């Protein structure tokens, strides 16, 4: 815990919120350096005042924070900071990312996340659709992110787990106050196959105002957010709005025009959300979104990564690679050339695109990336 103590210390300074913490981290590159900086250096950070700078220099960790750290040790909770390699890279693009996350389970630093949310009081149609969709997404190698609430969130996690896929639950409370209580068993299952995370201290209750704060993590770490079922006043629409503000893709599953529980999703579609009937509708959008928004590697690093990936192609990937060239080929022609089923081919193309080997052009056209 010594490694993360400066993170807890700086985060607990009154007046240092998430926005200022991020600016301090960007400026000093570590909380240790920020805590040891002079007042003059601190004042170079946007939003810093002389009074707050003095608070940072004189701050000592409180008993409340010490108790939180002790509970983290007792419950064997991991702390994942912004400087850790597995910290979701898209979260770092937010102006107010959580400085650190409490974690049970494991985060794959190469995971590609898709958020799936919806109504707590879902219909049978909504629940079955969420399970099927998330099972398909997880089968294609995507990690499903949701909030572990009752209804659609629970179905989303269950769908991923059904196919032995990975899923991440983002809590609106601390680990000692897991909510809803009915999902304690589900949280343990999720932690075995993926992770349960929260930015809230261990004893934080599931207060209503925590959930919109939590939702920015669900949408912020994901390539896109899928709303399966939601009324006009559903909290899921907050997540969709946050996703749009974060420049992420927004998807919506249509429902019956006679059901008020689909009025929210239909409104999203009218506003420009991508209509989703199956996992392929999502794959068509997020591959390009990943390449254009991740911004994690420099071009030469991407090329080097692609060259390394070429040396580790599977037999199926090699078959696709040989069927492609510098000129775009339609996916239907590629399916005939490789004799692969469309669903499997789409999955393999997505994986090769994320590896930097294949490029997708509008109209479901594919070509090899220039070296």
Buried (B, 14 or more C-beta within 10 A) or exposed (E): EEEBBBBBBBBBBEEBEBBBBBBBBEBBEBBBBBBEBEEEBBEEBEEBEEEBBEBBBEBEBEEEBEEBBEBBEEEEBBBBBBBBEBBBBBBBBBEBBBBBBBBBBBBEEEBBBBBBBBBBEBBEBBBEBBBBBBBBBBBBBBBBBBBBBBBBBBBBBBBBBBEEBBBBBBBBBBBBBBBBEEBEEBBEBBBEBBBBBBBBBBBBEBEEEBBBBBBBBBBBBBBBBBBBBBBEEBBBBBBBBBBBEBEBBBBBBBBEEEBEBBBBBBBBBEEEBBEBEBBBBBBBBBBBBBBEBBEEEEEEEBBEBBEEBBEEBEEBBEBBBEBBEEEBBEBEEBBEBBEBEEBEBBBBBBBBBBBBBBBBEEEBBBBBBEE
